[in-house]
Amino acid sequence: MAHLFEPFKLREVTFRNRIAMSPMCQYSSTNGFANDWHLVHLASRAVGGAGLIITEAAAVEPRGRITPQDLGIWSDDHIEYLAKIVGLIHNFGAVAGIQLAHAGRKASTAKPSRGGKVLDESQEGWRPIVSSSAIAFSKDSPIPEALSLAGIQQVIQAFVEATQRSLQAGFKVIEIHAAHGYLLHQFLSPLVNQRQDNYGGSFENRTRLLREVVTAVREVWPQTHPLFVRISATDWIDKGWDIEQSVVLSRELKSLGVDLIDCSSGAIIPGINIPVKPGYQTQFAQRIRQDSDIATGAVGLITSPEQADKIIRNGVADIVLLGRELLRNPYWPHVAAKQLGYEKHWPVQYDRAWL
Ligand SMILES: Cc1cc2nc3c(=O)[nH]c(=O)nc-3n(C[C@H](O)[C@H](O)[C@H](O)COP(=O)(O)O)c2cc1C
């Protein structure tokens, strides 16, 4: 039976344990560039013992940023500093992954510490923003432009070029962000996607863009390297995207070369009541793992070592992704190993921590 500290292999990449750092925006970039903050933030979690470190959402094009301070990978100039971070993560025994993202109609907002409100062009914001359909996210949001067919091709191309840059930077895992109400989710969910063409309406049409992005990314991402997709497994509301569609989609993504589904949920429209409690999303990882026959990641309010270990031991998921708990404690994996009685994990330099 697998456990939290058992290594995990996908394609030719081996993770030293089943603990991943979940992607978390730092809102600390200028013009999309990574900097010393990202280096210390990400490398610390590698020293802290996680098996996989996934960067925050990196925008594949400038208009796909959530805030002006988002990380980006739309230019070759972004590669150099990212490569430095990747080198450190790998030196410290973790695997470096990057989340590739496009915010769609949720773009052009202030970072949370500045209130998170919509930014117009006089305030560092940008127009147009784009989506599947010309429907605003909230009453304060601008109406996005519905992507034309040529615009869709440009988005796919942006994901492809971001993939090529990720490879040059040395990343071993790519996660495509198709969750949390961002652009790819805006195509998946019937709550937003009202298109009349081949990209809207039926399940097949609504999933087309994600399938095309995955196919195009897989063509340039080496066969040795794993590809993840993060989905919102449910919109938590009737007539929205749901777990049944997620199961079918995950099966199809597997056949296109996706290796793991990172099972999050929600955030497609404001004001939905989500029954948040410890491990509230793990049910989706379990269901997809079972019924779509693909590796899954469980995420969301996973905080205790026993809880995380049980998720792996019970076959609920293949990895756990920790977000806020790893912000609070970069050394969580070491402490968890100690508490659960697994072999010493702590870096030798820190041996005396236990004395
Ligand atoms: C500060 C912060 C930034 C986040 N940024 C991202 C992101 O860039 N991409 C993403 O998919 N999820 C993002 N999330 C969601 C987390 O990855 C994670 O799914 C969520 O926090 C639930 O896990 P947790 O309870 O362990 O924190 C963010 C969460 C936080 C707290």
The ligand as an SDF file (V2000), in Angstrom:
LIG
                    3D

 31 33  0  0  0  0  0  0  0  0999 V2000
   -2.5340   33.0200   -1.9360 C   0  0  0  0  0  0  0  0  0  0  0  0
   -3.1560   31.9830   -2.8140 C   0  0  0  0  0  0  0  0  0  0  0  0
   -2.9290   32.0100   -4.1790 C   0  0  0  0  0  0  0  0  0  0  0  0
   -3.4690   31.0260   -5.0140 C   0  0  0  0  0  0  0  0  0  0  0  0
   -3.1440   31.0140   -6.3430 N   0  0  0  0  0  0  0  0  0  0  0  0
   -3.5050   29.9570   -7.1140 C   0  0  0  0  0  0  0  0  0  0  0  0
   -2.9940   29.7970   -8.4230 C   0  0  0  0  0  0  0  0  0  0  0  0
   -2.1590   30.5730   -8.8970 O   0  0  0  0  0  0  0  0  0  0  0  0
   -3.4300   28.7450   -9.1500 N   0  0  0  0  0  0  0  0  0  0  0  0
   -4.3090   27.8270   -8.6430 C   0  0  0  0  0  0  0  0  0  0  0  0
   -4.6840   26.8790   -9.3470 O   0  0  0  0  0  0  0  0  0  0  0  0
   -4.7630   27.9210   -7.3860 N   0  0  0  0  0  0  0  0  0  0  0  0
   -4.3710   28.9460   -6.6080 C   0  0  0  0  0  0  0  0  0  0  0  0
   -4.7580   28.9960   -5.2980 N   0  0  0  0  0  0  0  0  0  0  0  0
   -5.5180   27.8570   -4.7470 C   0  0  0  0  0  0  0  0  0  0  0  0
   -4.5460   26.8610   -4.0760 C   0  0  0  0  0  0  0  0  0  0  0  0
   -3.6750   26.2850   -5.0120 O   0  0  0  0  0  0  0  0  0  0  0  0
   -5.3170   25.7420   -3.3590 C   0  0  0  0  0  0  0  0  0  0  0  0
   -6.0320   25.0080   -4.3300 O   0  0  0  0  0  0  0  0  0  0  0  0
   -6.2710   26.2820   -2.3160 C   0  0  0  0  0  0  0  0  0  0  0  0
   -5.6460   27.2540   -1.4910 O   0  0  0  0  0  0  0  0  0  0  0  0
   -6.8170   25.1720   -1.4190 C   0  0  0  0  0  0  0  0  0  0  0  0
   -5.7570   24.4650   -0.7920 O   0  0  0  0  0  0  0  0  0  0  0  0
   -5.3130   24.7850    0.7450 P   0  0  0  0  0  0  0  0  0  0  0  0
   -6.5570   24.6110    1.6000 O   0  0  0  0  0  0  0  0  0  0  0  0
   -4.2660   23.7440    1.0320 O   0  0  0  0  0  0  0  0  0  0  0  0
   -4.7960   26.1720    0.7950 O   0  0  0  0  0  0  0  0  0  0  0  0
   -4.2850   30.0080   -4.4530 C   0  0  0  0  0  0  0  0  0  0  0  0
   -4.5330   30.0000   -3.0850 C   0  0  0  0  0  0  0  0  0  0  0  0
   -3.9720   30.9620   -2.2600 C   0  0  0  0  0  0  0  0  0  0  0  0
   -4.2140   30.8830   -0.7760 C   0  0  0  0  0  0  0  0  0  0  0  0
  1  2  1  0
  2  3  1  0
  2 30  2  0
  3  4  2  0
  4  5  1  0
  4 28  1  0
  5  6  2  0
  6  7  1  0
  6 13  1  0
  7  8  2  0
  7  9  1  0
  9 10  1  0
 10 11  2  0
 10 12  1  0
 12 13  2  0
 13 14  1  0
 14 15  1  0
 14 28  1  0
 15 16  1  0
 16 17  1  0
 16 18  1  0
 18 19  1  0
 18 20  1  0
 20 21  1  0
 20 22  1  0
 22 23  1  0
 23 24  1  0
 24 25  2  0
 24 26  1  0
 24 27  1  0
 28 29  2  0
 29 30  1  0
 30 31  1  0
M  END
$$$$
